[in-house]
């Protein structure tokens, strides 16, 4: 149920793999925790017990304390189960209103509380929140099972499903019945009682382990930061990053030292700058050893057990493996379809990466010879450093030269917002009267073209130890005509925060990430559906990245770029010569980017194609990974997977057997970008078409039908191959391109 059930699961997954595996049964309800029954005064003070009185039900962060979450979650589950039991035991024959609509309206307190809680767990966690997360992961899993494994409730849904075409309902309502039926069947509603009992055990254990995995990843990212004693070792690193490293060290009581914080990916950005090869190696090895060091954060045993549980659950539900189970409800539909695409991309991608590696090795050989020193073999910690040198040599510009023209406020207001204003006629007004959960968060009213209040947008731009890695969008309130709600959505980035008084200057990747995440925000803000199940980004996982990837195209659209790419001190526009070099280098290093991504996507598939008795134990996890990379043809040593198994948070947070989604969605994205270019680009007509045919529809229509309605044809892979330099007629992947988009 995307009311309180599936909606909660989506919240939890997006907020970093929290824990809402699957729901307890009204046949075996979760006992209420009487130790947390509040006094009347405490109940009156709990801000979750009634909808927020702030605009658009914006969360009252100034009134929310950690002590409020557990009581509200407990009461929310109890109220929700009572509502569901009333629906299931209704003596009246099932109707769309008394069953499906009633379920859509149920669980408001639980939804409200869990949405805020899991969003904060991802964006600003602490020890108290992590303890609550660990406690409630199995409870919420059991809660979901209590509903979806309720035989009496499923009988009502099945009756409606069998008669759906004769009920006189509109297409969205018919689809809602169909989706409820699919969700309940996939959750085990048709299993025997003994099978349901085992499924509950699997789901509760999985939820607990996934939470532990996520908390381990965040803890070890912070614990694995590399301490540097000598400032000279940081030669090459931009001054602002050196100052930030000094401040980070001082915060940990390491005055006079420097702390290089790790990001969640295998590759670490400082390695593109650092001249000290030994320091680059230290940073790389700190990165790739996360989760497999034998310490308290070791995730190998968790991976092994979760994969085994997933394989068992798939078998229980009638699927050969977990990948088949997951993909049956995505646009890909089958593992064979995923294999067909990925296997077509691997050979040219790896071949391009090897050619790029040869160019880097040649650069190393020349430099070492010029210094009269022996050469060395290209290794993963060398790639970013020498790739930047080759970029400078080939395109005659240093990417660092871009940063003074890419100041955060200008990128946001004169770039991201400007493009949306031109395309959709919306406008933004920042406000400072709404409470926020962290001082770095900014809030904006979003007004539609007719002046009506469309949404509230929140931006949380900076990295911090309490925040998970990566970039993502969350909805705090989703749009629904049934519930009368309008969107409150948030974008979260992980930009290093500069020292006080210094401007926030972005890399080009950070700029495209800002446009990408705002594409998700637009998907949420433009939602115009009746039922909360279908709101915003509640679409198949291998479709959800498509609209956000399309929005990246405006980052280097000439009119948009000219509006925001101005020197932060002088206001001078980015020189055309520099801009031309940026565009010309768009395909540079795409062999690397595509190969590291495909290696991770295929690794995900390899784990989730296993039968229960094929899953390796903890001490064989890394050996399995190595074999999988070799079998998949992506075992090129200088280009490791974008994520290695023990810190591959995507596959614990909703992208299990689904990491392929980014490139699957990029096929649709590349087709759409091609269509927009051919039809005038940045125009209101094009924006309104994209909004009306796709962005506003959420999940209320089959995903690929939405694409066809916009583009007017079936998806074609050729635009993607051309974009990534993988087209058969492209001989040199690093040749100056005509393409526009960048890797998210």
C-alpha positions in Angstrom: 0.0 0.0 0.0 1.4 3.3 -0.9 -0.9 4.8 1.6 0.8 4.1 4.9 2.5 0.8 3.9 4.2 1.1 0.6 4.6 4.8 1.1 6.5 4.1 4.3 8.6 1.5 2.5 9.5 4.0 -0.1 10.4 6.6 2.5 12.6 4.1 4.3 14.4 3.0 1.1 15.0 6.5 -0.1 16.3 7.5 3.4 19.1 5.0 3.1 18.0 1.5 3.6 16.3 2.0 6.9 14.1 -0.9 7.6 10.6 -1.3 6.4 11.0 -4.7 4.8 7.5 -6.0 4.6 4.3 -5.5 7.0 2.7 -7.8 10.7 -0.5 -9.4 10.2 -3.8 -8.5 11.6 -3.9 -12.2 12.2 -0.8 -11.9 14.4 -0.7 -8.3 15.4 2.3 -6.6 16.8 1.9 -6.2 20.6 1.8 -2.6 21.7 4.8 -1.5 23.8 2.9 -0.5 27.0 6.2 0.8 28.4 5.8 3.7 26.1 2.2 4.7 26.8 2.4 8.4 27.3 0.8 10.6 30.0 -1.9 12.9 28.9 0.5 15.8 29.0 3.2 14.0 27.0 0.6 13.0 24.4 -0.5 16.6 24.0 3.0 17.7 23.5 3.9 15.1 20.8 3.9 17.0 17.5 3.1 13.9 15.4 -0.2 13.2 17.0 -2.0 15.7 14.8 -1.2 17.1 11.3 1.2 20.0 11.2 -0.5 23.4 11.3 2.4 24.9 9.2 1.9 25.6 5.5 1.3 22.4 3.4 1.7 20.4 6.6 5.4 21.2 6.6 7.0 19.3 9.6 7.3 21.4 12.8 11.0 20.6 13.2 11.3 23.1 16.1 8.9 21.1 18.1 10.2 17.6 17.3 12.5 15.9 19.8 14.0 12.4 19.5 11.8 11.3 22.4 8.7 11.9 20.2 9.5 9.3 17.6 9.0 6.0 19.4 5.7 6.8 21.1 4.3 8.2 17.8 5.5 5.1 15.9 4.0 2.8 18.5 0.7 4.6 18.5 0.7 4.9 14.7 1.1 1.2 14.3 -1.7 0.5 16.8 -4.0 2.9 15.1 -3.2 1.6 11.7 -3.8 -2.0 12.6 -7.2 -1.0 14.1 -8.1 0.8 10.9 -7.1 -2.2 8.8 -8.9 -4.6 11.0 -12.1 -2.5 10.7 -11.7 -2.6 6.9 -11.0 -6.3 6.8 -13.9 -7.3 9.1 -16.5 -4.9 7.5 -19.7 -7.0 7.1 -20.6 -5.1 4.0 -19.5 -6.5 0.6 -16.2 -5.1 -0.5 -16.4 -1.9 -2.6 -13.7 0.3 -4.0 -14.6 3.0 -1.4 -14.9 0.8 1.7 -11.8 -1.2 1.0 -9.2 0.4 -1.4 -10.0 4.0 -0.6 -10.3 3.2 3.1 -6.8 1.7 3.0 -5.5 4.7 1.2 -6.8 6.9 4.0 -5.5 4.7 6.8 -2.2 5.0 8.7 -1.9 8.8 8.6 -0.1 9.1 12.0 2.3 6.3 11.2 3.0 7.7 7.7 3.6 11.2 9.1 5.9 10.0 11.9 7.9 7.5 9.8 8.4 9.9 6.9 10.1 12.5 9.1 12.0 9.9 11.1 13.5 8.0 8.2 14.3 11.2 6.3 16.2 12.5 9.4 18.0 9.2 9.8 19.4 9.7 6.3 20.0 13.5 6.6 21.0 14.1 10.2 21.3 11.0 12.3 22.6 10.6 15.9 22.9 7.8 18.4 19.3 8.2 19.7 17.9 8.0 16.2 20.1 5.0 15.3 18.9 3.2 18.4 15.2 3.9 17.4 16.0 2.8 13.9 17.4 -0.5 15.1 14.5 -1.1 17.4 11.8 -0.4 15.0 13.2 -2.0 11.8 11.8 -5.4 12.7 8.7 -3.9 14.3 7.7 -2.0 11.1 8.6 -5.1 9.0 6.2 -7.1 11.2 3.6 -4.3 10.9 3.6 -4.4 7.1 3.3 -8.2 7.2 0.4 -8.0 9.6 -1.5 -6.2 6.9 -0.4 -7.8 3.7 -0.6 -11.3 5.1 -4.1 -10.7 6.4 -6.3 -13.3 4.6 -9.6 -11.6 5.3 -8.3 -8.3 3.9 -6.8 -10.0 0.8 -10.1 -11.7 0.1 -11.8 -8.3 -0.2 -9.0 -7.0 -2.5 -9.1 -10.1 -4.6 -12.9 -9.8 -5.1 -12.5 -6.3 -6.3 -9.6 -7.3 -8.5 -11.6 -10.0 -10.2 -14.5 -7.6 -10.9 -12.5 -4.4 -11.5 -13.7 -3.9 -15.1 -17.3 -4.0 -14.1 -17.2 -1.5 -11.2 -17.6 1.6 -13.4 -14.3 3.1 -12.1 -11.9 5.5 -13.9 -8.6 4.2 -15.2 -6.6 5.4 -12.2 -8.9 3.7 -9.7 -8.8 0.4 -11.8 -5.0 0.6 -11.8 -5.0 1.2 -8.0 -7.0 -2.1 -7.5 -4.5 -3.9 -9.8 -1.5 -2.5 -7.9 -2.9 -3.4 -4.5 -3.5 -7.0 -5.7 0.0 -7.3 -7.1 1.6 -5.9 -3.9 -0.3 -8.3 -1.7 0.5 -11.3 -3.9 4.2 -10.4 -4.0 4.1 -9.9 -0.2 2.9 -13.5 0.2 -0.8 -13.2 0.6 -1.4 -16.4 -1.3 1.0 -18.5 0.8 0.0 -21.1 3.4 0.0 -20.2 7.0 3.2 -22.0 7.7 4.8 -20.3 4.7 3.6 -16.9 5.9 5.1 -17.6 9.3 8.5 -18.3 7.7 8.1 -15.2 5.5 7.6 -13.0 8.6 10.8 -14.4 10.1 12.7 -13.7 7.0 11.4 -10.1 6.7 12.1 -9.2 10.3 15.6 -10.6 10.3 16.3 -8.9 6.9 15.0 -5.5 8.2 17.3 -5.7 11.3 20.3 -6.6 9.3 19.8 -4.0 6.6 19.6 -1.3 9.3 22.8 -2.6 10.9 24.5 -2.6 7.4 23.5 1.0 6.8 24.7 2.2 10.3 28.0 0.4 9.8 28.6 2.1 6.4 28.1 5.6 7.9 30.1 4.8 11.0 33.0 3.5 9.0 33.0 6.3 6.5 33.6 8.6 9.5 36.1 6.2 11.2 38.1 5.7 8.0 38.9 9.3 7.4 42.6 9.6 6.5 44.8 11.7 8.9 47.6 13.6 7.3 50.4 15.1 9.4 52.3 17.1 6.9 50.7 20.0 4.9 53.3 19.4 2.2 51.6 16.0 1.5 48.5 17.9 0.4 50.3 19.7 -2.4 47.9 20.0 -5.3 44.7 20.0 -3.3 42.8 23.3 -3.6 43.4 25.7 -0.7 39.8 25.7 0.4 39.9 21.9 0.7 43.1 22.0 2.7 41.4 24.5 5.1 38.4 22.3 5.3 40.6 19.3 6.1 42.4 21.3 8.9 39.0 22.3 10.3 37.8 18.7 10.2 40.9 17.5 12.1 40.5 20.3 14.7 36.9 19.2 15.3 38.3 15.8 16.3 41.0 17.2 18.5 43.8 16.8 16.0 45.1 20.3 15.9 47.8 20.9 13.4 46.8 17.9 11.3 44.5 17.4 8.3 41.5 15.0 7.9 40.5 13.7 4.5 36.9 12.5 4.8 35.8 9.7 2.6 32.8 9.7 0.3 30.6 6.7 -0.2 31.9 5.8 -3.6 35.1 3.7 -4.2 36.8 6.7 -6.0 37.7 9.6 -3.7 37.7 13.2 -5.2 40.9 14.4 -3.5 42.9 11.8 -5.6 42.3 13.9 -8.7 44.4 16.7 -7.1 47.0 15.2 -4.8 50.6 15.0 -6.2 51.7 12.6 -3.4 51.1 9.1 -4.8 51.6 7.4 -1.5 48.8 9.5 0.0 46.6 8.8 -2.9 47.2 5.1 -2.3 46.4 5.4 1.4 43.1 7.1 0.6 42.1 4.5 -2.0 42.9 1.6 0.3 41.0 3.2 3.2 38.1 3.4 0.8 38.1 -0.1 -0.7 38.7 -1.9 2.6 35.5 -0.4 4.3 33.2 -3.1 5.6 35.7 -5.9 5.2 38.4 -5.2 7.8 37.3 -7.6 10.5 36.4 -4.8 12.8 33.0 -3.9 14.4 31.8 -2.4 11.1 32.5 -5.5 9.0 29.5 -6.1 6.7 30.6 -9.3 5.0 28.5 -11.5 7.3 25.5 -9.2 6.9 25.8 -9.3 3.1 26.0 -13.1 3.1 23.0 -13.5 5.4 20.7 -10.9 3.7 21.4 -12.4 0.2 20.6 -15.8 1.6 17.3 -14.6 3.1 16.4 -12.8 -0.1 17.0 -15.9 -2.1 14.9 -18.0 0.3 12.1 -15.5 0.2 12.1 -15.5 -3.6 11.9 -19.3 -3.7 9.0 -19.2 -1.2 7.1 -16.7 -3.4 7.7 -18.8 -6.6 10.6 -17.1 -8.2 14.0 -18.8 -9.1 16.0 -16.0 -7.4 15.7 -12.6 -5.9 16.6 -10.8 -9.1 13.7 -12.5 -10.9 11.4 -11.5 -8.0 12.4 -7.8 -8.1 12.5 -7.4 -11.9 9.0 -8.9 -12.4 7.6 -5.7 -11.0 9.9 -3.3 -12.9 9.8 -2.1 -16.5 12.6 -4.6 -17.3 10.4 -7.5 -16.2 13.1 -10.2 -16.5 16.8 -10.8 -15.7 17.2 -11.7 -19.4 16.2 -8.2 -20.4 18.7 -6.6 -18.0 21.4 -9.0 -19.3 20.7 -8.1 -22.9 21.3 -4.4 -22.3 24.3 -4.7 -19.9 26.0 -7.4 -21.9 25.8 -5.1 -25.0 27.4 -2.3 -23.1 30.2 -4.1 -21.3 32.6 -4.9 -24.2 32.7 -1.4 -25.7 32.8 0.3 -22.3 35.7 -1.8 -21.1 37.5 -1.5 -24.4 37.2 2.3 -24.1 38.4 2.2 -20.5 41.5 0.2 -21.6 42.2 2.8 -24.3 41.9 5.5 -21.7 44.2 3.5 -19.4 46.8 3.3 -22.1 46.7 7.1 -22.6 47.2 7.5 -18.8 50.0 5.0 -18.7 51.7 6.9 -21.6 51.4 10.1 -19.6 53.0 8.3 -16.5 55.8 7.0 -18.6 56.6 10.4 -20.2 56.5 12.2 -16.8 58.7 9.6 -15.1 61.2 9.6 -18.0 61.4 13.4 -17.9 62.3 13.2 -14.2 64.8 10.4 -14.8 62.9 8.0 -12.6 61.6 4.5 -13.4 58.0 4.4 -14.5 55.2 2.5 -12.6 52.1 0.7 -13.5 48.8 2.6 -13.5 46.8 1.7 -10.4 43.3 2.7 -9.3 44.6 5.5 -7.1 46.4 7.0 -10.1 43.4 7.2 -12.4 41.7 10.4 -11.4 45.0 12.2 -11.0 46.4 11.3 -14.5 43.0 11.6 -16.1 42.9 15.2 -15.1 46.4 15.7 -16.6 45.3 14.1 -19.9 42.2 16.2 -19.9 44.3 19.3 -19.5 46.6 18.2 -22.3 43.8 17.1 -24.7 41.4 20.0 -24.1 43.7 22.6 -22.7 41.8 23.4 -19.5 42.0 22.4 -15.9 38.6 21.5 -14.4 39.6 23.5 -11.3 39.4 26.6 -13.6 35.7 26.1 -13.7 35.0 26.3 -10.0 35.2 30.1 -9.6 32.3 30.3 -12.1 30.2 27.7 -10.3 29.2 29.2 -7.0 26.4 27.4 -5.2 23.8 30.2 -4.9 24.2 31.2 -8.5 24.0 27.6 -9.7 20.8 27.1 -7.7 19.0 30.3 -8.3 20.3 31.3 -11.7 20.7 27.8 -13.0 18.5 25.1 -11.5 15.6 27.4 -10.6 16.0 29.5 -13.8 15.7 26.5 -16.1 12.5 25.3 -14.2 11.1 28.8 -14.5 11.7 29.0 -18.2 10.3 25.5 -18.9 7.3 25.4 -16.5 6.5 29.0 -15.6 7.0 28.3 -11.9 8.8 30.7 -9.5 10.6 30.4 -6.2 10.7 32.6 -3.1 13.1 31.8 -0.2 11.6 32.0 3.2 13.3 32.1 6.6 10.3 31.6 8.9 9.9 27.8 8.7 11.8 25.7 11.2 14.6 23.4 9.8 16.3 20.3 11.2 19.8 21.7 10.6 21.1 25.2 10.1 22.4 24.4 6.6 18.8 23.7 5.3 17.1 26.3 3.2 13.4 26.5 2.3 11.6 27.9 -0.7 7.9 28.4 -1.6 7.2 27.2 -5.1 4.4 29.0 -7.0 2.8 27.7 -10.1 2.3 29.7 -13.3 -1.1 30.8 -12.2 0.3 32.1 -8.9 -1.0 29.2 -6.7 1.1 27.7 -4.0 2.4 24.5 -5.7 4.9 23.1 -3.1 7.6 23.8 -0.6 11.2 22.9 -1.6 14.0 22.2 0.9 17.7 22.2 0.1 20.2 20.5 2.4 23.5 21.0 0.4 26.5 20.2 2.6 28.2 17.0 3.8 28.5 16.3 7.5 29.3 13.2 9.7 25.6 12.8 10.6 24.5 12.5 7.0 24.7 9.5 4.7 26.8 9.8 1.5 25.5 10.5 -2.0 22.6 12.7 -3.1 18.9 12.1 -3.0 15.4 13.5 -2.9 12.8 12.9 -0.2 9.2 13.9 0.1 8.0 15.0 3.5 4.5 15.4 2.2 3.2 13.9 -1.0 0.5 15.3 -3.2 -2.9 13.6 -3.2 -6.3 14.9 -4.3 -7.9 12.3 -2.0 -6.1 13.6 1.1 -6.0 17.2 -0.1 -2.2 17.4 0.3 0.4 19.3 -1.6 4.1 18.4 -1.9 6.9 19.3 0.6 10.1 17.8 -1.0 13.8 18.0 -0.2 17.0 17.7 -2.1 20.1 16.5 -0.2 23.6 16.9 -1.6 27.0 16.2 -0.1 29.1 19.3 -1.1 32.1 19.9 1.2 31.3 22.9 3.3 33.9 25.7 2.9 35.5 27.5 5.8 33.4 30.3 7.2 33.3 33.3 4.9 34.4 31.4 1.9 32.1 30.8 -1.1 30.8 27.4 -2.0 32.4 26.6 -5.3 31.3 23.5 -7.1 32.8 20.9 -9.4 31.1 20.2 -12.7 29.9 16.9 -11.3 28.3 18.7 -8.3 26.5 21.0 -10.7 25.0 18.2 -12.7 24.1 16.4 -9.5 22.2 19.5 -8.4 20.3 19.5 -11.7 19.7 15.8 -11.4 18.3 15.8 -7.9 16.1 18.8 -8.8 14.6 16.6 -11.6 13.4 14.3 -8.8 12.1 17.3 -6.9 10.1 18.4 -10.0 8.7 14.9 -10.3 7.4 15.2 -6.7 6.2 18.8 -7.0 4.3 18.4 -10.2 2.4 15.3 -9.1 -1.3 15.5 -9.9 -2.9 12.3 -8.9 -5.9 11.3 -6.8 -4.4 8.5 -4.7 -1.3 8.7 -2.5 -0.2 5.3 -3.8 0.7 7.0 -7.1 2.2 10.3 -5.9 5.3 11.8 -7.3 8.3 9.5 -7.6 6.3 6.3 -6.7 7.1 4.7 -10.0 9.2 1.6 -10.9 12.7 1.8 -9.7 14.1 1.5 -13.2 12.0 4.5 -14.3 12.4 6.9 -11.4 15.8 8.1 -12.5 14.6 9.0 -16.0 13.0 12.4 -15.3 15.9 13.4 -13.1 18.5 12.5 -15.7 16.6 14.5 -18.3 16.9 17.6 -16.1 20.7 17.3 -16.3 20.5 18.5 -19.9 19.9 22.1 -18.8 23.2 22.3 -16.8 25.1 23.0 -20.0 22.2 24.4 -22.1 23.8 27.7 -23.4 21.0 30.0 -22.2 21.0 28.4 -18.7 24.8 28.1 -18.4 25.3 31.8 -19.4 22.8 32.8 -16.7 24.6 31.1 -13.8 28.2 30.5 -14.8 29.6 33.8 -13.6 32.8 34.5 -11.6 31.9 34.6 -7.9 34.1 37.7 -7.4 33.8 39.7 -10.6 30.4 38.6 -12.0 32.1 38.1 -15.3 30.6 35.3 -17.4 32.5 32.1 -18.1 34.7 32.7 -21.1 33.3 31.1 -24.3 36.6 29.4 -24.8 36.4 27.7 -21.4 32.7 26.8 -22.0 33.6 25.3 -25.4 36.2 23.1 -23.8 33.8 21.9 -21.1 31.3 20.9 -23.8 34.0 19.3 -26.0 35.2 17.1 -23.1 31.8 15.7 -22.3 32.7 12.2 -23.5 36.1 12.3 -21.9 36.7 9.4 -19.4 33.4 7.8 -20.3 35.1 4.4 -20.6 36.0 4.7 -16.9 32.7 6.1 -15.8 30.6 3.5 -17.7 32.9 0.6 -16.7 32.9 1.4 -12.9 29.1 1.7 -13.1 28.6 -1.5 -15.0 30.9 -3.4 -12.7 28.7 -2.4 -9.8 25.4 -3.1 -11.6 26.5 -6.6 -12.7 27.9 -7.3 -9.2 24.4 -6.5 -7.8 22.9 -8.9 -10.4 25.4 -11.6 -9.5 24.6 -11.5 -5.8 20.9 -11.6 -6.5 20.9 -14.5 -9.0 22.1 -17.0 -6.3 20.0 -19.8 -4.9 20.0 -20.0 -1.1 22.6 -22.8 -1.0 24.9 -20.9 -3.4 25.5 -17.9 -1.2 29.1 -17.7 0.0 29.8 -17.3 3.7 31.3 -14.1 5.2 34.9 -15.1 4.6 34.3 -15.8 0.9 32.3 -12.6 0.1 35.3 -10.8 -1.4 36.4 -13.9 -3.4 32.9 -14.1 -4.8 33.0 -10.5 -5.8 36.3 -11.0 -7.6 34.9 -14.0 -9.5 31.8 -12.1 -10.5 33.8 -9.2 -11.9 35.9 -11.7 -13.9 32.8 -13.6 -15.2 31.1 -10.3 -16.1 34.1 -9.0 -18.0 34.6 -5.9 -15.9 37.7 -7.0 -14.0 40.0 -4.3 -15.2 42.2 -3.6 -12.2 42.7 0.2 -12.6 38.8 0.6 -12.7 37.3 -1.0 -9.6 33.5 -1.1 -9.2 31.9 2.2 -8.2 30.8 0.4 -5.0 32.3 -2.7 -3.6 30.0 -5.2 -1.9 30.6 -4.3 1.8 29.7 -0.6 1.3 27.2 -1.0 -1.6 24.4 0.8 0.2 22.1 0.9 -2.8 21.6 -2.9 -2.6 20.5 -2.6 1.0 18.4 0.5 0.4 15.8 -0.3 -2.3 18.1 -0.8 -5.3 18.7 -4.5 -4.7 18.8 -6.2 -8.1 18.0 -2.7 -9.3 21.3 -0.8 -9.6 21.0 -1.3 -13.4 18.2 1.2 -13.2 20.4 4.2 -13.8 21.5 3.1 -17.2 18.2 1.6 -18.0 16.6 4.9 -17.3 19.3 6.7 -19.3 18.0 5.0 -22.4 14.7 6.9 -21.9 16.6 10.0 -20.9 18.8 10.0 -24.0 15.8 9.6 -26.2 14.0 12.4 -24.5 16.9 14.8 -24.7 17.1 14.1 -28.4 13.4 14.8 -28.7 13.7 18.1 -26.8 16.7 19.2 -28.8 14.8 18.5 -32.1 11.8 20.4 -30.8 13.3 23.7 -29.6 14.8 22.9 -26.3 14.1 25.2 -23.4 10.5 26.3 -24.2 7.3 26.5 -22.1 5.6 24.3 -24.8 8.2 21.5 -24.2 8.1 21.9 -20.5 4.3 21.8 -20.3 4.3 18.7 -22.5 6.8 16.9 -20.3 4.9 18.0 -17.2 1.4 17.0 -18.4 2.3 13.7 -20.1 4.8 12.4 -17.6 5.9 14.4 -14.6 2.4 14.9 -13.2 1.2 11.4 -13.7 3.3 9.7 -11.0 2.7 6.0 -11.0 -1.0 6.3 -12.2 -0.1 5.0 -15.7 2.2 2.2 -16.8 5.7 3.8 -16.9 6.6 3.0 -20.5 3.2 4.3 -21.6 4.2 7.6 -20.1 7.4 7.7 -22.1 5.6 6.8 -25.3 3.0 9.5 -24.7 5.7 12.1 -24.5 8.2 10.9 -27.1 5.7 9.3 -29.6 7.8 6.2 -30.2 9.4 3.2 -28.5 12.7 3.7 -26.7 15.8 3.4 -28.8 19.3 2.6 -27.5 21.3 4.5 -30.2 21.1 7.9 -28.4 22.6 6.4 -25.3 25.4 4.7 -27.2 26.2 8.0 -28.9 26.2 9.9 -25.7 28.6 7.6 -24.0 30.9 7.2 -26.9 29.9 3.5 -27.4 28.3 3.8 -30.8 29.9 1.5 -33.4 30.7 4.6 -35.6 32.7 6.2 -32.8 36.3 5.1 -33.1 37.8 7.1 -30.2 35.8 7.5 -27.0 37.8 10.6 -26.0 37.1 12.4 -29.3 35.4 15.8 -28.8 31.7 15.0 -28.7 28.4 16.7 -29.7 26.6 15.2 -26.8 25.4 17.1 -23.8 24.7 15.1 -20.7 27.1 13.9 -18.0 27.2 10.9 -15.6 25.0 11.5 -12.6 
